[in-house]
Amino acid sequence: METYILTINGGSSSIKFALYLNDGSFSRSLHGKIERIGLSGTTLAYTDTSGKEEVVLRPRRESADSEIPNVDFESAIKILDSFIVEHCDINRVVAIGHRVVHGMGQRSHAIITSELISEIKETSSVDPEHMPFEIAIIEMFAKQHPALVQVACFDTVFHRDMPRVAQILPIPRRFDTKGVRRYGFHGLSCVSIVEELRRLDLQKADGRVIVAHLGNGASITAIKGGKSIDTSMGFTPTGGIPMSSRTGDMDPGTLQYIMKSEGLSVDSVSHLINYESGLLGVSETSSDMHDLLEREATDERAKEAINLFCYEAKKRIGAYAAALGGVETIIFTGGMGEAAPRIRKRICEGLEFLGVMIDEVRNNSNENIISNSSAPVCVRVMHTNEEIVIARIASELTNI
């Protein structure tokens, strides 16, 4: 009898899910996404092996002149459970693998127990954008399907063996003993990229690689011999380069000044740095890079937001080339990294001294390799597949 691994990647406004055949090939039988959770017009769409997308939840008005009702997160989880039960035999799902963003002290992926969920809950305040929602999904499935094995796949595990100097923060040592250090994120994405690069070019994969995961959340990671050497996100996913609505790194004194001058609480500042800043804060119009690119020619604020993002990403790549002692491969991934050639071009401009030379035709066509054939540094565009990494981890841990 065929069995399956269900993977879930949940956030505050969306839940991605996929069903993988548990036979070693990990063929994907369906995948989908619930979007706009908590907003007007929540949808659930999925694609099966036929390749045809089906929308099973559409926005509907109670009447012609009424607002489209939204679906809160609790309701979205129930909708997901009903969908899974309806579209596959739940008895053939042998494990659920969850992306859990923050692992704090967890050094490995693990089967979820009551003890582990308690530990995860203790870290939820560190990452309010992801953790509370991931916990809610885990607890719902535990309640509805108590016999089903669930596995926590931590984004932080890939970075757990970074050199000590890349982990410590310049604050009193007592905080280090409490676990306040650089953890790094997008680890499952990095694993996916490293595995795929090994398949494509083993020699390059074992060399010095910089991965630019550019999406709503954005990070740059230095990798050597397949292992993380340094990464831009820090104690939380708010650190590093500017993002869609997150600040990235900034002078702590700035926050102190803002708190005092505006009379803001800690929670208010947390909301400001996670949801009001980054591209959105600088442009004052949108957190979406594609929107800003469309407005750039006529909107100076949009132009400044784009320039700041590309400048900070470029600086980080240069810094990590220094940390690695050079670089042989740069990889762009994530929604923006894979689909925004103008952003890739701007980030790479000025990196010629490292051996980076972009071929404009290849770049504009989103080819797999976008660097000049004679360039010392190979620049790639690669699709990241965190879900299949989660499926493999879940399968391995459950010994199925």
N, C-alpha and C positions, 0 to 999 in steps of 0.2 A: 504494500500500500504506500502510495506517495505521501510524504509528509512535507510540511512547510515551516519556514521561519518568517515571522512577521516582524518588520522593522518599523519603528516609529521615531520621528524627529519632530518634537513639538516645541512651539514657541508661543508667545503671547497672542499672536493674531493668526497663526496658521499651524496646521499639523500635516506633515508629509508622512505617507505610509507606503509600504511595499510588501509584497508577498513573494518569497523566494523558495524555489524547489530545494529541498534539503537532501540532495543526492551528490554533493561534492561539486557539481557544476554551478550551483546557485543561479539557475536560470530564473529570471523574473517573470512571474505569471500575471501580476498586475501591479500597478502603482497609481497613487493618486494624492490628492491634496485637498484639505479643507482650508479655504481662504477667507479673509475678512471676518475672522471671529471677533465678536464684540462690536462689529461695525455694520452699517447698513449694507445689505446685499451679500450675506454669507453664502458661499457655494461649496459643493463637494463634487469634484470631477475625478474620474479615474480612467485609466487606459489598460486594456488587457492584452493578451498575446496577439490579437488581431491588429493592434496598433490604432484602433479607433477609439477616440475619447468619448466618454459618456458623461453627461452631467446629471447627477441624480438628486442634487439639491440646488434649487434655483431660487433667487429672490422673488418673493410674491407679496403683493400688496393686499391688505384686507379689503380695500375698496379703491376705486380709481383715483381718489384724491388723498389717500392715506400714505404715510411714510412706509418704506420697505422695512419690516421688522428685522432687528439683528438677532443673532444667536450668540448667547454667552458661552464661556469656555466650558462650563459643566455640561451644557446641552450639546455642545460640539463633540465632547468625548462620548456621550451616549449615542449620538448619531454615528460616530465612527464605529463603535462596538456593534451597533445594529447592522451597519454596512458589512462589517467583516463576517458576522454570523450569517447574514443573508447570502453573501457572495462566495463563501467557501465553507467547507465543513470544519467547524472550530475544533473538532476532535482530531483533525489532521494537522492542526497548528501545534507544534511541539515546543515552541519557545518564542518569546517576544524579546527582541533586542531594542533597547532604548538608547538614544543619544542623550547622555547626561553631561551638560556643559562643564560644570565645575566638580572636580573630584577632591579638591583640597589635599588631604593626606593620603588618598587612595593611590596606591602605586600600580594597581592592575585592575583590569575589568573584572567584574564579579557577578555571580548569581545574586539576585536581590532577595534578602532576608529581612525580617522585621528589624534586626539590629542595623543592617546596612541602610534601610530607609530612614531610620532614626538619625544616623550619621549624616545622610544626605540632607535631611531637613535642617540640621544645624548649620549647613552652609548656604541655605536658600537666600538668606538676607544679603549675602555677598553678591549674588547675581539675580536681582529681582526681575530681570527681563526674561529669563529662561527657567530658572529652577522651580519656582512655585507651580508652573504649568506642567513641567516634566513630572514632578511629584504627583500632581493631581491625576495625570494619565496612568501612572504606575499603580496608584491606589485604586482607581476605578477598575482596572483589569484584574487586580488582586481580589477585589470584592466580587466581581461578576464571574471570574473564572479562577477560583482559588487553586485549582490543580495545575494551572498553566505556569511553567517556569518562565521567569522574567530575568533578563540580564541587563546590567548597567554597563554601558560602554562610555567611558569617560573621555572627554575631549582633551583632558590634561595629561593623560597617561603617556602619550608620545613624547612629551617634553620632560618627563620625570627625571631623566638622567642627564639633563643639560649640565655643562660645567658649573660648579658651585658659584663662580664669579658671575654667571649669567642669571643666577637665581636670587642672590641676596639683594636686599634693598638698603639704601643708606639711611636707616633709621635705627633707634636703639635696639640692641641685640635681643632684648626680652620679647620683642614682637616676632622675631624670627622663630623663637621657641614656641610661639603660639601659632605658627604656620603662616605668618604674613611674609610672603615672598613672591617672586615671579613664577607663575604656573604655566602660562601660555595656553592658547586655545586653538581651535581648528585642527586639533591633532588627528582626528579621524580623516579629515580631508588630506592632511599631509601623508598619512599612511596610504590612502588611495593613490595619491600622486606618485609616491615612491615606488609602490608596487607596479603601477603601470609603466613608469619610466624604466624599471628593471626589465620589463617585458620588451620595451622598445629599444633600449640601449643600456645594457648592463654596466658598461664602463662608465658612462655618464652618471648613472644612478649611484655608483660607488664613489663618485667624485664630489666636487663642491657645488652645491645646488642652492639656489634661493627661490623659494615659493612665495608668490604674491597671490594670496587668496583675497580677491576683491569682490565683495558683495555688499549687502546692507551692513554687515560686520566685515571689517577688513583687517588683515594681518599680513606681516611679512615674516618668513621663517628662514633661518640659515640652517642648512642640512649638510652634513659631511659623513660620507660612508653610510648613508641611510639613516643617520641619527641626528636629532635636533641639537644644534649648538647654541642657538639663541633665537628668540622670537619677540615680536613687537608688543603683543598684548601681555599684560602683567599679572597682578594679583586678581584682577577681574578682566572681563572682555571689553571694558571701557578704555583700557590703556592702548598705547601705540599710535598709529597714524589716525587722522580724522576719519570719521565714518559717516554714514547716512545721517544719523542724528546723535552720535556719540562724539565726545570731544577728542578722544585720544589723549596722548600725553600733554600735560600743561603745567605751568608753574603753580605749585600748591598755594603760594601766596595770593594768586589770583582768586582762588576759591574763598580764601579767608577774607579778602577784600569784598567780594561779592556778597558773602553771607552777612557781613557787618553792614555794608551800605544798603542792602536790600532787606535786611532783617529776615533772612531765609532760615528755615529749619534744615536739619540734616536731610530729611525726606524730600524737601523742596529742592535742595541742591542735587540730590540723587536723580530726581526727575529732570532737572535742568541738564545735567551732564550726559544723561542717557537718551533723552527724548526730545530735547530742544536745541541741541548743539550740532556740531559737525556741518555737513553740507546744508542742512536745514537752517541752522543758526546763522551761518555766514550769508547764505543766499536770501534768507527770509521768505522764500517761496516754496521750496521743495527739498525733500530728502532724496529724491530720485535723480541719479546722475543723467539719465536719458532726458529727463525734463530740462535739466540745467543746460545740457548741450544744445538743445533746441532753442533755448533763450539766450545763449551766450552772446550772440552778435548784437543784441539790443538791450541786454540787462547786465550792467557792470557788476552787480552783486553775484549773479550766477557765474560770471567769468572769474571773479575772485575766489569763489568757493571751489571751482574746478582747479584753478591754479594752485591753491593751497593744498588740495588733496594730492595732486600730482607731484608737487614740490616735496611734500613730506614723505611720500612713497619713494621718490628718487633718492632722497637723503638716506632713508633706511636701507635701501639696497646698497648704496655706497658704503654705509657703515658695516653691513654684514659681509660685503666683499672683503673689507679689512679684517673682520673677525675670523673669516675663513682662510685668509691669506691668499685671496684670489677667488675667482668664480668661473666655472665652466658652463653652467646651465642656469638660465632664469626661466621660471615657469609662471605663466599667468593662468589663474583659474578662478572659479566663482562666477556669479552672474555677470558682474561688470568685467572681470578679467577675461572672460570667454567671449564677450559680445560687444565690447567697446573699443574698437581699434584706435580711435582718436585718443583715448586715455592711455592705452599701452604706448602709443607713439610719444606722447608728451612725457611720460615717465622715463622712457628710454633716452630721450633727447638729452645730451649732456653726459651720457655714460659711455661715450666713445672711448674715453681714456681707459676704460676697463676692457675694451674689446667688444662692446655692444654696438652692432650696426643693424638697423631694421630695414628690411625690404618692404617698401610701401605697398607694392602690389600684393604680396603675400599677407601682409598685415591687414589690409583692407578687405581681403577675401577670407579672413579668419582661418588661414591655413594652420596646420599642426605646427610647422616650423615657420616663424615669421622673420628670422634673421637672415642676413645676407649669407650666401653659400660660403663665402671666404672669411666670414667673421670668426674671430677667436672664441666668442661666447655664443652658444646655441640658445636662442630664445624660442620657447615653445608656448603654445596655447593648448591646454589640456582640460578635459572635462573631469571634474572630481565626482566620485561616487561613494559618498559616505555610507549609503545604505547597504551596499554589498559588503563593505568592511564590517558593519554592524552585524550583518547576517552570518558572516564567517566566524566572528568572535562568539556570537550566541551559540552557534553550532558546536564550536570547539569546547566551550565551557560546559555544555550540557552533555557532551560525549554521545551525541546522537548519531 
